[in-house]
């Protein structure tokens, strides 16, 4: 298929150029954590020029000391929040797909294994490590506290990824082999669509303060007050400044940023400038609401799988 070959060559060339630009920019100019940088690099590796375009709109530092202000908009916070999930999920799926390609398994079994691998990679590496500071560097607590957000976010990513991957597998001979460029093109297209379907729920989670957004780390030589974008990362409350955080952190009225002894969930005497992001009690939904959201996303995922079977068989 000459047309498809031309499209793939163009895609891979643009992806390579996008990845080079992103790696250099993230290493030298964008003040975010190493986990966030890794997430963006992986996402751009999977989504190519589309991912780079989103990065430029939502995360790239426009100038020294301006990153926190630039990423303050709630939709940008939602995009940066989703990057952890999308990077982990897509990486888990791709690694699992490479392994299962050496075995003769049915498409349905492949999907189940890829889902599990994506969930494990997303939760235990990208979500938990990204939230580590918020839970006093207690890794197991971070894992426990992020199970809900990872599950619902991943399910919505998979709503887009599964139909694309399965249908392209059915339509593109050889796309089940990691040695064939069609395999990587299929995975890339799945990641692009999965990023679209996963964005709304990540935006909502960040707006509710249940999930963090973009974490700006202090820059050398930049004003200390721009070191951390707290408005949406921590509590999701727009319109609060750094000296009026009566309820954003711990509900202690009348305390300013130099007197937040208990606002950060037990880290007495630490200020925001010197330490970055400390442990804190992020709000969470009641258990029954979490269960309802998880069930709801699984229903949507099941519907996406059923629709996919109308175009390509999924057998067990």
C-alpha positions as CSV (number, residue, x, y, z in Angstrom):
1,X,0.0,0.0,0.0
2,X,2.1,2.9,-1.3
3,X,-0.2,5.6,0.2
4,X,0.0,4.1,3.7
5,X,3.7,3.6,3.4
6,X,4.1,7.3,2.6
7,X,1.9,8.3,5.5
8,X,3.9,6.1,7.9
9,X,7.2,7.5,6.7
10,X,6.0,11.0,7.1
11,X,4.6,10.2,10.5
12,X,7.8,8.6,11.8
13,X,10.1,11.4,10.5
14,X,7.9,14.1,12.1
15,X,7.8,12.0,15.3
16,X,11.5,11.8,15.4
17,X,11.9,15.5,14.9
18,X,9.2,16.2,17.5
19,X,10.9,13.9,20.0
20,X,14.3,15.6,19.6
21,X,12.9,19.0,20.1
22,X,10.9,17.9,23.2
23,X,13.9,16.1,24.9
24,X,16.1,19.2,24.5
25,X,13.4,21.6,25.6
26,X,12.4,19.6,28.6
27,X,16.0,19.1,29.7
28,X,16.9,22.7,29.4
29,X,13.9,25.0,29.7
30,X,10.7,23.4,31.1
31,X,10.7,23.4,35.0
32,X,8.7,20.2,35.8
33,X,9.6,17.0,37.7
34,X,11.6,14.2,36.1
35,X,8.5,12.0,36.1
36,X,6.5,14.7,34.2
37,X,9.4,15.1,31.7
38,X,9.5,11.3,31.2
39,X,5.8,11.2,30.7
40,X,5.9,14.0,28.0
41,X,8.8,12.4,26.2
42,X,7.0,9.0,26.0
43,X,3.7,10.6,25.0
44,X,5.4,12.6,22.2
45,X,7.2,9.4,21.1
46,X,3.8,7.8,20.7
47,X,1.7,10.7,19.4
48,X,4.4,12.5,17.4
49,X,3.7,16.0,16.1
50,X,0.2,16.0,17.6
51,X,1.7,15.4,21.0
52,X,4.3,18.1,20.5
53,X,1.6,20.6,19.5
54,X,-0.3,19.8,22.7
55,X,3.0,20.2,24.7
56,X,3.6,23.6,23.2
57,X,0.1,24.7,24.1
58,X,-0.1,23.4,27.6
59,X,3.4,22.9,29.2
60,X,6.3,24.5,27.4
61,X,7.9,27.2,29.5
62,X,7.3,30.6,27.8
63,X,10.0,32.3,29.8
64,X,11.9,32.2,33.1
65,X,9.5,32.4,36.0
66,X,6.4,32.2,33.8
67,X,5.7,28.5,33.7
68,X,3.3,28.3,36.7
69,X,1.3,31.2,35.3
70,X,1.3,29.8,31.8
71,X,0.0,26.3,32.9
72,X,-2.6,27.7,35.4
73,X,-5.6,27.3,33.1
74,X,-7.7,24.3,34.2
75,X,-7.6,22.6,30.8
76,X,-3.8,22.8,30.7
77,X,-3.8,21.3,34.2
78,X,-6.0,18.5,32.9
79,X,-3.7,17.9,29.9
80,X,-0.6,17.6,32.1
81,X,-2.4,15.4,34.5
82,X,-3.4,13.0,31.7
83,X,0.2,12.7,30.5
84,X,1.1,10.4,33.4
85,X,-1.8,8.1,32.7
86,X,-1.4,8.1,28.9
87,X,2.4,7.5,29.1
88,X,2.0,4.6,31.6
89,X,-0.9,3.0,29.8
90,X,0.6,3.2,26.3
91,X,3.9,2.0,27.5
92,X,2.4,-1.0,29.3
93,X,0.3,-1.9,26.3
94,X,3.3,-1.7,23.9
95,X,5.6,-3.7,26.1
96,X,2.9,-6.4,26.6
97,X,2.1,-6.4,22.9
98,X,5.8,-7.1,22.1
99,X,5.9,-10.0,24.6
100,X,2.6,-11.6,23.5
101,X,3.7,-11.4,19.9
102,X,6.0,-14.3,20.6
103,X,3.0,-16.5,21.5
104,X,-0.1,-17.6,19.7
105,X,-2.9,-16.0,21.7
106,X,-6.4,-15.0,20.8
107,X,-7.2,-11.2,20.3
108,X,-9.4,-11.2,23.4
109,X,-6.6,-12.7,25.6
110,X,-4.2,-10.2,24.2
111,X,-6.4,-7.3,25.1
112,X,-6.9,-8.6,28.7
113,X,-3.2,-8.9,29.2
114,X,-2.5,-5.5,27.7
115,X,-5.1,-3.9,29.9
116,X,-3.5,-5.4,33.0
117,X,0.0,-4.4,31.9
118,X,-1.2,-0.8,31.2
119,X,-2.9,-0.6,34.6
120,X,0.2,-1.8,36.4
121,X,2.6,0.5,34.6
122,X,0.3,3.5,34.9
123,X,-0.4,3.0,38.6
124,X,2.9,1.8,40.1
125,X,5.2,4.0,38.1
126,X,3.6,7.1,36.7
127,X,0.7,7.8,39.0
128,X,2.3,6.7,42.3
129,X,5.7,8.3,41.7
130,X,4.1,11.6,40.5
131,X,2.0,11.8,43.7
132,X,4.8,10.7,46.0
133,X,5.6,14.1,47.4
134,X,1.9,14.7,48.3
135,X,1.9,11.6,50.5
136,X,5.1,12.2,52.5
137,X,7.2,10.1,50.2
138,X,5.3,7.1,51.3
139,X,5.2,5.0,48.1
140,X,2.6,2.5,49.2
141,X,0.3,5.2,50.4
142,X,0.7,6.9,47.1
143,X,-0.3,3.7,45.3
144,X,-3.3,3.2,47.5
145,X,-4.5,6.7,47.1
146,X,-4.2,6.8,43.3
147,X,-5.9,3.5,42.5
148,X,-9.2,5.3,41.8
149,X,-7.9,8.0,39.6
150,X,-5.7,5.6,37.6
151,X,-8.5,3.2,37.0
152,X,-11.1,5.7,35.8
153,X,-8.5,7.6,33.7
154,X,-7.1,4.5,32.1
155,X,-10.5,3.1,31.3
156,X,-11.3,6.3,29.4
157,X,-8.0,6.2,27.6
158,X,-8.7,2.6,26.6
159,X,-12.1,3.6,25.3
160,X,-10.2,5.2,22.4
161,X,-7.2,3.0,22.2
162,X,-8.9,-0.4,21.9
163,X,-11.1,0.3,18.9
164,X,-8.2,1.8,17.0
165,X,-5.7,-0.9,17.8
166,X,-8.1,-3.8,17.1
167,X,-9.5,-2.4,13.9
168,X,-6.1,-1.5,12.5
169,X,-4.8,-4.9,13.5
170,X,-7.6,-6.4,11.4
171,X,-7.0,-4.1,8.4
172,X,-3.2,-3.9,8.3
173,X,-1.5,-7.3,7.8
174,X,1.7,-7.6,9.7
175,X,0.8,-5.0,12.3
176,X,0.9,-7.6,15.1
177,X,4.7,-7.9,14.7
178,X,7.0,-5.4,16.5
179,X,9.4,-5.8,13.6
180,X,6.9,-4.3,11.2
181,X,6.5,-0.5,11.0
182,X,2.7,-1.1,10.9
183,X,2.9,-2.3,14.4
184,X,4.3,1.0,15.7
185,X,2.0,3.1,13.5
186,X,-1.0,1.1,14.9
187,X,0.1,1.8,18.5
188,X,0.7,5.5,17.8
189,X,-2.7,6.0,16.3
190,X,-4.2,4.2,19.3
191,X,-2.4,6.5,21.7
192,X,-3.6,9.6,19.8
193,X,-7.2,8.6,20.0
194,X,-6.8,7.4,23.6
195,X,-5.4,10.8,24.6
196,X,-8.5,12.4,23.2
197,X,-11.0,10.2,25.0
198,X,-9.1,10.3,28.3
199,X,-8.8,14.1,28.5
200,X,-12.3,15.0,29.8
201,X,-12.2,12.9,32.9
202,X,-8.7,14.0,33.7
203,X,-9.8,17.6,33.4
204,X,-12.7,16.9,35.7
205,X,-10.5,15.1,38.3
206,X,-8.1,18.0,38.4
207,X,-10.9,20.5,38.7
208,X,-12.3,18.6,41.7
209,X,-8.8,18.5,43.3
210,X,-8.9,14.7,43.3
211,X,-5.9,14.5,40.9
212,X,-2.9,16.8,40.6
213,X,-2.2,18.9,37.5
214,X,1.1,20.4,36.3
215,X,3.8,20.6,38.9
216,X,6.1,23.6,38.3
217,X,9.4,23.2,40.2
218,X,11.4,26.2,41.2
219,X,13.8,27.7,38.6
220,X,17.2,29.0,39.4
221,X,17.2,32.7,39.3
222,X,13.4,32.9,39.1
223,X,11.2,34.6,41.7
224,X,10.4,32.2,44.5
225,X,6.7,32.9,44.3
226,X,6.5,31.3,40.8
227,X,8.2,28.1,41.9
228,X,5.0,26.2,42.4
229,X,1.6,26.5,40.6
230,X,-0.6,25.6,43.5
231,X,-4.0,26.8,42.3
232,X,-4.9,23.7,40.3
233,X,-2.2,21.2,41.1
234,X,-3.2,20.7,44.7
235,X,-6.8,21.7,45.3
236,X,-8.3,22.7,42.0
237,X,-9.6,26.0,43.3
238,X,-9.3,28.8,40.8
239,X,-9.0,32.4,41.9
240,X,-7.1,31.9,45.1
241,X,-3.7,33.6,45.5
242,X,-0.8,32.4,47.5
243,X,-1.6,34.6,50.5
244,X,-5.3,33.7,50.7
245,X,-5.5,29.9,51.0
246,X,-7.9,29.7,53.9
247,X,-9.4,26.3,52.9
248,X,-7.3,25.2,49.9
249,X,-4.8,23.2,51.9
250,X,-6.2,22.2,55.2
251,X,-9.1,24.4,56.2
252,X,-7.1,26.6,58.6
253,X,-8.5,30.1,58.2
254,X,-6.3,33.2,58.6
255,X,-3.0,31.5,57.9
256,X,-0.7,32.9,55.2
257,X,2.1,31.2,53.3
258,X,4.6,31.8,56.1
259,X,2.4,30.2,58.8
260,X,1.2,26.9,57.4
261,X,2.4,24.7,60.2
262,X,-0.4,22.1,59.8
263,X,-1.8,22.8,56.3
264,X,0.6,20.3,54.7
265,X,-0.6,17.2,56.6
266,X,2.0,16.9,59.2
267,X,5.0,18.6,57.8
268,X,5.5,21.2,60.5
269,X,7.7,24.1,59.9
270,X,8.2,23.6,56.2
271,X,7.5,26.4,53.8
272,X,6.5,26.2,50.1
273,X,9.5,27.8,48.6
274,X,12.3,25.6,50.0
275,X,10.7,22.2,49.7
276,X,8.4,22.3,46.6
277,X,5.4,20.1,47.1
278,X,4.9,18.5,50.6
279,X,2.5,15.9,51.8
280,X,-1.1,16.9,52.1
281,X,-4.5,15.4,52.3
282,X,-6.1,15.7,48.8
283,X,-9.9,15.5,48.7
284,X,-11.4,12.3,47.6
285,X,-14.9,11.1,46.7
286,X,-16.9,8.9,49.0
287,X,-16.4,5.2,48.4
288,X,-19.8,4.7,46.8
289,X,-19.2,7.5,44.3
290,X,-15.8,6.0,43.5
291,X,-17.4,2.7,42.8
292,X,-20.1,4.3,40.7
293,X,-17.4,6.1,38.6
294,X,-15.4,3.0,38.2
295,X,-18.4,0.9,37.1
296,X,-19.5,3.7,34.7
297,X,-16.1,3.8,33.0
298,X,-16.1,0.0,32.7
299,X,-19.5,0.2,31.1
300,X,-18.2,2.8,28.5
301,X,-15.2,0.6,27.9
302,X,-17.4,-2.4,27.4
303,X,-19.5,-0.4,24.9
304,X,-16.4,0.6,23.0
305,X,-15.3,-3.1,22.8
306,X,-18.7,-4.1,21.6
307,X,-18.8,-1.5,18.9
308,X,-15.3,-2.6,17.9
309,X,-16.6,-6.2,17.3
310,X,-18.9,-4.8,14.6
311,X,-15.8,-4.0,12.6
312,X,-13.2,-6.5,13.7
313,X,-13.7,-9.9,15.6
314,X,-12.5,-10.2,19.1
315,X,-12.3,-13.9,20.0
316,X,-11.2,-15.7,23.1
